[in-house]
Amino acid sequence: MSAARLGAAIRGRPVGAFFVLAFAISWTLMAPAVFAGGLEGLPVAFFFLGVFGPAVAAAIVTRVTGGSIRGWLRSVMVWRVPIRWYAFALGLPFVLAVVASAEFALAGESLDFGLAAERAASLVPLFVFCLLLNGGPEELGWRGFALPRLQERLSPVRSTFLLGGLWGLWHLPLLRIEDNAGHDLATLPLIAMLAWTLGGFVAYAVTYTYLFNRTGSALLCVILHAAYNTALGVVILRPADELVGDAYVTLSLALTGTLWLVALALIALTRGRLGADPELPSGAPARRPAAPRLAAPSAG
């Protein structure tokens, strides 16, 4: 396909083009680590570059469709929001992790409180790592670009479910490179838990949509993503290599089940608006991001 035809295709279906590019860029860069079966050696660098795939895809589509990348970033990287939304972004993941840990223990599984001091010491470095390299950068694409455009045509709930499903599928390479991707489960239970995990991304997406619609800020979604990854790494006091078999299933059921309760509560309490202003067009955020400035057409 020629560059002209490719550009026309992107301009004709910018949201579809974003998803195709996000998957293509990320999965191509993550492929060496997937085939190597883990994060060792040179594939590590490519793998973490792949995390930026959605943001790069969003920038490409913005530029090809005549927008200003700087204007787009300025419109979604909103930081002047009430402090309660920073508390939401930082606090919700840790509350969820604590509740899931309690459910895990009540189900008869053990927690190793001897890990508490070590985990607490890693909290800030892990959060910074997640903010910059592990999860955070994705949000410029998912919530900073795709979500507001999906909500221009679909309801907040339908937009969230569609985006959450695709976002979950995008994570398949990450699930593959885990040290014990099978979690010592037989084939059918493993398939069931994989489906349950992928479905959990939809529940996660509900909390991101609510936060974005209330603030218009992809930056807050970056923080929320980093906080989720940090909370799961710090609060769950069980060595990762021991989260296999029944322990893995129990924790997954507790974590994702609790998350679904939160997601369904948000949908019910907002009557499906998920923070979008009912006086604005369907799906429009309560704090509408400024429209990106269009670049001047080039000569010739």
C-alpha positions, 0 to 999 in steps of 0.5 A, spaced: 500 500 500 502 506 498 503 512 503 498 516 500 493 510 500 495 508 507 494 516 509 487 516 506 485 509 510 488 512 517 484 519 515 478 515 513 478 510 520 482 514 525 480 509 531 480 503 527 487 505 525 489 507 532 488 500 534 491 496 528 497 500 529 497 500 537 497 492 536 502 492 530 507 496 534 507 493 541 506 486 539 512 487 534 517 490 539 514 485 544 515 478 540 523 477 541 521 476 549 515 472 547 519 467 543 525 467 548 520 466 553 522 471 558 525 478 560 532 476 559 538 480 555 536 484 549 529 483 548 527 486 555 529 493 552 524 492 546 519 489 550 519 495 554 519 500 548 513 496 546 509 499 552 509 505 548 506 502 542 499 505 544 501 512 545 506 512 538 499 509 535 495 515 537 501 520 535 501 517 528 494 518 527 493 525 530 499 527 525 496 524 519 489 526 520 492 533 520 492 534 528 497 537 532 501 532 537 503 538 542 495 540 542 493 533 543 498 532 549 496 539 552 488 537 551 489 530 555 495 531 560 491 535 564 493 536 571 489 542 575 484 538 577 481 537 584 485 533 589 480 528 590 481 525 583 489 524 585 486 521 591 482 516 587 487 515 582 492 513 588 487 510 593 482 506 589 488 500 587 491 500 594 484 499 597 482 494 592 488 490 593 487 490 601 480 487 600 482 482 595 488 480 600 483 479 606 478 475 601 484 471 599 486 470 607 479 468 609 479 463 603 484 459 607 490 462 603 496 464 607 500 471 607 507 472 608 507 478 613 515 478 613 515 481 606 511 487 609 518 491 610 521 489 603 515 491 599 514 497 603 521 499 601 520 498 594 513 502 594 516 508 591 521 505 586 516 501 583 511 506 582 516 510 579 518 504 574 510 503 573 509 510 571 514 511 566 515 504 563 510 499 566 503 501 564 503 508 565 505 510 558 499 506 555 494 511 557 496 516 552 493 511 547 487 508 551 484 513 555 488 519 552 486 518 544 481 512 543 476 513 549 474 520 547 473 518 540 469 512 542 464 516 546 463 520 540 459 515 537 458 510 543 455 510 550 460 510 555 459 503 557 459 500 550 465 504 549 468 502 555 467 495 554 469 495 547 476 498 549 477 494 555 476 488 551 481 490 546 486 493 551 485 486 555 487 482 548 493 487 547 496 484 554 496 477 551 504 477 550 505 480 557 501 474 560 505 469 556 512 472 558 510 471 566 515 466 569 510 461 570 505 462 565 501 456 566 500 457 574 501 449 574 494 449 572 491 444 567 489 446 560 481 447 561 482 451 568 488 455 565 483 457 559 478 459 564 482 463 568 485 466 562 478 468 560 476 471 567 483 475 567 481 478 560 474 479 562 477 483 568 480 488 563 473 490 562 472 491 569 478 495 570 477 500 564 470 502 567 474 505 573 479 509 568 473 511 564 470 514 570 476 518 572 477 520 565 470 523 564 470 526 571 477 530 569 478 530 562 485 527 564 489 522 561 495 524 566 490 521 572 489 515 568 497 514 567 497 515 575 491 510 576 495 505 572 501 505 575 498 505 582 494 499 580 501 495 578 504 498 584 499 496 589 498 489 586 506 488 587 506 491 594 500 489 598 499 482 596 504 479 601 505 472 597 511 470 593 510 470 586 512 463 585 507 461 590 501 464 586 500 457 583 494 452 582 489 453 587 492 460 590 492 463 583 485 461 582 483 464 589 487 470 588 484 472 581 477 470 583 478 475 589 481 480 585 477 481 579 471 479 583 471 485 587 473 489 581 467 487 578 463 489 584 466 496 584 465 497 576 458 495 576 457 499 582 460 505 578 455 503 572 449 503 577 450 509 581 452 513 574 446 510 571 451 508 565 454 515 564 460 513 568 462 521 569 460 523 563 455 530 563 448 528 561 447 535 558 453 534 553 453 529 547 453 522 549 459 520 552 462 527 552 466 527 559 464 532 564 471 536 563 471 536 555 478 536 553 480 542 548 480 540 541 487 539 538 489 545 534 490 543 527 496 543 523 496 548 517 496 544 510 503 543 507 504 546 501 504 542 495 
